[in-house]
Amino acid sequence: MTPRNPDIVGSEQPAPVPPVGLQPDGGPWLNIVSSANYANVSPRTIRRAIQDGRLRASRPARMWRILRADLDAFMKAAER
């Protein structure tokens, strides 16, 4: 994330840079890395959750895609 410059005021601040792989339009699909960044866990944790069936994902064209809503549900279940 881009650090804020205290010398710049108001709307002149640059927009924060989204994590690698995160869709800039806030789309519903995330890849492994962006899912891990979003959930604040490692990519390995995301892969394990997919393999264990705790996180729904699809794999079109050999790349995992996770719906943001499914990731939110996974995170909520992990809090319990």
WOVENPE-V172629 format. One record per run of one state. SS is the DSSP state (h for helix, s for strand, l for the rest). FROM is the first residue (numbers start at 1). TO is the last residue. If there is no record, write none. Layout:
# WOVENPE-V172629
ss->SS from->FROM to->TO
ss->SS from->FROM to->TO
This chain:
# WOVENPE-V172629
ss->l from->1 to->9
ss->h from->10 to->12
ss->l from->13 to->28
ss->s from->29 to->30
ss->l from->31 to->31
ss->h from->32 to->39
ss->l from->40 to->42
ss->h from->43 to->52
ss->l from->53 to->57
ss->s from->58 to->58
ss->l from->59 to->59
ss->h from->60 to->62
ss->l from->63 to->64
ss->s from->65 to->67
ss->h from->68 to->79
ss->l from->80 to->80
